[in-house]
Amino acid sequence: MKTWTATLAFTLLFTSSAWAGTEVATLAVPRMICGACPITVHIALSRVPGVEKVRVEPANKEVIVHYNDQKTQVTSLLKVTRDVGYPAHVVAQSTRTGGH
């Protein structure tokens, strides 16, 4: 019985991250027009709890954000960009289960 309980606990410990999904959202940020804009947007999004990775593509005026959907939502990302002066909208969104 102890072996079964230990096995179950071990399995749950190492598979719990599989239940949390990593969302990938591509945001269009049309007002990113100067050299400082991408830096401001990157810093603001990087500070959101649950954001795992931010890649800014200034040429396309887009930001690709990987985030833990258990800790934040795309609406929070949009609010942050708007709050720093760069309103955005979602261009694409997908789910990758199992974390990174």
C-alpha positions, -999 to 999 in steps of 0.1 A, spaced: 0 0 0 28 24 8 45 17 -25 12 25 -44 7 57 -24 43 68 -30 39 60 -67 7 80 -70 22 110 -52 53 109 -74 32 107 -105 10 136 -95 40 157 -86 56 153 -119 26 154 -141 7 183 -126 25 207 -150 9 187 -178 -25 198 -166 -15 235 -168 -14 248 -203 9 272 -219 -10 296 -241 7 314 -270 -9 347 -280 1 368 -309 -8 404 -303 -9 432 -329 4 464 -315 -1 490 -342 13 520 -322 47 504 -319 64 529 -342 97 540 -326 127 522 -312 116 526 -276 81 512 -282 91 475 -283 112 478 -252 83 494 -233 59 467 -244 84 439 -237 91 451 -202 54 456 -194 44 421 -206 74 404 -189 63 417 -155 29 400 -158 28 370 -134 25 339 -155 42 353 -186 70 329 -195 84 344 -227 79 376 -247 91 380 -283 86 414 -299 86 417 -337 88 454 -344 88 450 -382 54 433 -380 42 454 -350 34 422 -332 43 405 -299 43 368 -293 36 360 -256 39 325 -240 20 324 -207 7 300 -181 -31 300 -184 -34 291 -147 -18 324 -137 -29 350 -163 -53 354 -192 -50 372 -226 -73 399 -213 -47 408 -187 -20 410 -214 -42 434 -234 -49 455 -204 -11 458 -197 -3 469 -232 -31 494 -231 -21 508 -197 15 515 -210 0 533 -241 0 506 -267 -34 492 -272 -33 457 -288 -56 431 -301 -53 393 -305 -42 381 -340 -38 344 -330 -39 322 -300 -31 286 -293 -26 262 -264 4 240 -258 -2 216 -229 26 205 -207 43 238 -199 73 249 -219 
